[in-house]
Amino acid sequence: MSESSVPKSTLTGTARVEAFSDGVMAIAITLLILNIQVPEHEPGHLLRSLGHIWPAYLAYLASFMTIGVVWMNHHTFFGRLRRIDHVLRWWNLMLLLGVSLVPFPTIVVADALAHGSHRDAVVAVALYGIVGVIMTLPWAPMWWQLERRPEMLKAGLGPDYARRERWRAWPGLLVYAMTIGIGFLSPIIALVLFLLVSTFYGVNNKGWSSPSDPDPDEQDED
């Protein structure tokens, strides 16, 4: 389908969506630190008490990396676009729903690992994994929509590129789903896996692009 065959009124610029998305992610990543509270302690035992809440630090690091990497990949995604339609706007909203939920399971996991039973920790990690699935799921249909309507992509990118990038969503989705089960055996290992999947997407946040693909930071001349 060529761009001339699609009513231009159905496509709009990306600036407002990007600004709104950046704001949501900035708020969500800031809320994470509020989950770490000064622990109750007797005089002279602050250091020991700070050490006892190490699960809060691990949960914070995993969630900070998760939201930060989502932001980096989101920046790359929109750097590939010159226009956006209502379907992409809806899927982007679903992505932001997942991001905005992250602070809640973070504090649940930190509290369960520090003060709860093994059963509580399993439930907490499962909740974290479910939120991870919700947050990761929109990426595949977002790229699928670009595969259907490549006129929204910048010049030089087409359906084949969108199809390649669509497959990048599946490893994260599978890992988040698998860690729900792994959490029954070891909630700590599951939390570490959450951190590793964020690292994976952070390292290749520019996507599986070929050397001929345009720079996503390059301004559109259209």
Phi and psi in degrees as a GROMACS rama.xvg file:
@    title "Ramachandran Plot"
@    xaxis  label "Phi"
@    yaxis  label "Psi"
@TYPE xy
-87.7456  159.487  SER-2
-63.7438  -31.8631  GLU-3
-68.8536  -21.6894  SER-4
-87.0986  -5.16139  SER-5
-105.429  127.604  VAL-6
-54.3244  125.29  PRO-7
-63.2018  -23.0125  LYS-8
-66.2846  -19.7303  SER-9
-82.8302  -10.1402  THR-10
-114.726  137.131  LEU-11
-131.886  171.68  THR-12
-69.507  168.381  GLY-13
-102.207  -6.32422  THR-14
-58.5294  -46.847  ALA-15
-67.1413  -39.345  ARG-16
-65.3962  -41.911  VAL-17
-63.3813  -44.6694  GLU-18
-63.3771  -43.654  ALA-19
-63.5211  -43.7638  PHE-20
-63.3911  -43.37  SER-21
-60.0415  -39.5482  ASP-22
-64.8364  -44.638  GLY-23
-61.6761  -45.016  VAL-24
-68.0217  -37.0462  MET-25
-63.6019  -41.3992  ALA-26
-66.5587  -44.9019  ILE-27
-62.097  -42.5473  ALA-28
-72.3067  -27.6606  ILE-29
-73.4056  -36.4567  THR-30
-64.2909  -23.4471  LEU-31
-58.6822  -41.1086  LEU-32
-68.5646  -22.2854  ILE-33
-69.6359  -15.3607  LEU-34
-75.5803  -16.4461  ASN-35
-96.3192  109.983  ILE-36
-108.457  152.902  GLN-37
-63.5846  122.413  VAL-38
-72.5192  152.322  PRO-39
-66.51  138.358  GLU-40
-156.851  154.769  HIS-41
-82.2375  153.957  GLU-42
-53.2995  131.378  PRO-43
88.5457  -1.61012  GLY-44
-121.757  24.375  HIS-45
-62.9726  -44.2167  LEU-46
-59.3642  -43.9913  LEU-47
-64.8853  -40.3689  ARG-48
-66.1471  -38.1566  SER-49
-63.9766  -34.6959  LEU-50
-69.2885  -29.2748  GLY-51
-70.4278  -20.3509  HIS-52
-99.816  29.1926  ILE-53
-56.95  -30.7327  TRP-54
-60.069  -30.3917  PRO-55
-66.028  -36.9563  ALA-56
-67.5614  -42.4368  TYR-57
-65.3824  -43.1961  LEU-58
-64.5878  -40.2415  ALA-59
-62.0448  -45.8086  TYR-60
-61.8552  -45.427  LEU-61
-61.1533  -43.6862  ALA-62
-73.9659  -37.2735  SER-63
-61.4796  -46.4997  PHE-64
-63.1096  -39.8333  MET-65
-60.8822  -52.1753  THR-66
-67.7459  -39.4813  ILE-67
-61.3982  -41.9715  GLY-68
-71.0486  -36.7363  VAL-69
-59.1287  -42.0174  VAL-70
-62.1639  -43.6541  TRP-71
-62.3542  -44.5433  MET-72
-68.838  -34.2129  ASN-73
-63.8931  -41.4073  HIS-74
-61.4922  -43.9888  HIS-75
-63.9185  -43.0316  THR-76
-57.5852  -50.3264  PHE-77
-72.8769  -22.0645  PHE-78
-67.7818  -18.4063  GLY-79
-87.7832  -8.85859  ARG-80
-100.508  153.094  LEU-81
-119.063  -19.6788  ARG-82
-143.635  166.56  ARG-83
-142.131  148.307  ILE-84
-113.857  179.649  ASP-85
-68.0025  -29.5552  HIS-86
-65.8841  -45.2404  VAL-87
-63.7476  -36.8288  LEU-88
-61.647  -40.8848  ARG-89
-66.8808  -45.0126  TRP-90
-66.085  -35.0661  TRP-91
-63.8503  -37.1994  ASN-92
-65.0535  -38.7104  LEU-93
-65.1822  -37.1675  MET-94
-61.5249  -43.8838  LEU-95
-66.6661  -30.6081  LEU-96
-59.4306  -47.0573  LEU-97
-62.0826  -42.9404  GLY-98
-62.4079  -42.9219  VAL-99
-67.7879  -20.2074  SER-100
-81.2303  -20.9064  LEU-101
-54.6706  -41.8715  VAL-102
-58.19  -32.3365  PRO-103
-67.2326  -55.8804  PHE-104
-63.4658  -22.395  PRO-105
-62.9285  -48.0744  THR-106
-71.4304  -31.6671  ILE-107
-65.4551  -44.8006  VAL-108
-63.6501  -46.6539  VAL-109
-59.3581  -43.6511  ALA-110
-68.9596  -40.8899  ASP-111
-67.6274  -39.9315  ALA-112
-70.5789  -31.7667  LEU-113
-85.0543  -35.8285  ALA-114
-127.999  -13.6574  HIS-115
-94.1955  -179.187  GLY-116
-84.9701  175.442  SER-117
-61.0381  -39.0405  HIS-118
-62.7971  -41.4493  ARG-119
-61.8133  -41.9662  ASP-120
-63.6284  -39.5518  ALA-121
-62.4334  -46.3281  VAL-122
-62.8635  -41.8666  VAL-123
-63.5345  -45.0169  ALA-124
-66.7697  -37.2213  VAL-125
-61.2598  -41.8487  ALA-126
-61.3799  -42.9754  LEU-127
-61.4725  -42.4805  TYR-128
-65.3671  -39.2835  GLY-129
-62.8598  -42.6855  ILE-130
-63.826  -37.7655  VAL-131
-61.3604  -40.4024  GLY-132
-63.9043  -44.5284  VAL-133
-59.9416  -39.2251  ILE-134
-74.4037  -32.4507  MET-135
-85.6691  -29.9726  THR-136
-55.9082  -41.129  LEU-137
-64.0347  -21.1187  PRO-138
-59.9604  -43.3748  TRP-139
-62.0203  -50.0054  ALA-140
-67.3682  -25.7006  PRO-141
-63.8284  -46.3598  MET-142
-70.4597  -32.6014  TRP-143
-63.7112  -38.5497  TRP-144
-63.8567  -37.204  GLN-145
-70.3684  -30.4292  LEU-146
-64.9945  -37.6751  GLU-147
-74.3331  -35.1841  ARG-148
-127.505  71.7533  ARG-149
-66.8006  -9.76905  PRO-150
-66.0024  -14.4212  GLU-151
-79.7455  -16.2694  MET-152
-80.8329  159.233  LEU-153
-69.16  160.038  LYS-154
-56.8332  137.721  ALA-155
97.0891  -11.2466  GLY-156
-112.478  142.342  LEU-157
-142.936  -164.923  GLY-158
-57.7241  -37.4825  PRO-159
-63.2175  -40.3025  ASP-160
-64.1229  -45.2351  TYR-161
-63.0615  -36.6424  ALA-162
-65.2949  -41.6192  ARG-163
-61.3736  -46.4077  ARG-164
-69.2709  -28.3462  GLU-165
-60.2001  -33.3611  ARG-166
-72.1475  -17.3623  TRP-167
-65.2598  -22.8328  ARG-168
-73.5051  -27.764  ALA-169
-69.952  -39.2777  TRP-170
-56.858  -44.9667  PRO-171
-64.1055  -41.4536  GLY-172
-62.882  -42.752  LEU-173
-67.3773  -40.9619  LEU-174
-64.6928  -44.2655  VAL-175
-61.1105  -40.3445  TYR-176
-66.7155  -41.5995  ALA-177
-67.3247  -35.4727  MET-178
-69.1739  -19.3552  THR-179
-61.8104  -41.5711  ILE-180
-74.0431  -39.5279  GLY-181
-62.1039  -32.4704  ILE-182
-60.0584  -24.5269  GLY-183
-67.2871  -28.7845  PHE-184
-88.8674  -45.242  LEU-185
-152.446  100.49  SER-186
-57.9126  -33.964  PRO-187
-65.332  -45.3318  ILE-188
-61.5195  -39.8531  ILE-189
-61.2829  -41.8693  ALA-190
-65.6047  -38.4285  LEU-191
-63.8581  -38.2241  VAL-192
-64.2593  -36.8017  LEU-193
-58.9782  -42.0167  PHE-194
-65.8393  -39.1289  LEU-195
-67.9262  -38.5232  LEU-196
-67.6559  -33.5701  VAL-197
-65.1271  -41.2403  SER-198
-61.7476  -41.6801  THR-199
-57.5334  -49.3914  PHE-200
-73.4156  -23.0783  TYR-201
-72.0843  -39.3247  GLY-202
-66.3568  -38.906  VAL-203
-111.454  40.6191  ASN-204
-67.1044  -15.1365  ASN-205
-78.8495  -7.02  LYS-206
91.2954  177.761  GLY-207
-91.7777  52.6149  TRP-208
-83.1314  153.831  SER-209
-90.2875  162.734  SER-210
-58.133  -21.7561  PRO-211
-83.8291  -8.89566  SER-212
-70.4557  145.19  ASP-213
-69.656  155.343  PRO-214
-66.0546  125.353  ASP-215
-65.1818  -19.8663  PRO-216
-86.2711  -6.53546  ASP-217
-73.3338  133.412  GLU-218
-69.9434  139.235  GLN-219
-73.122  131.973  ASP-220
-87.9727  -3.88823  GLU-221
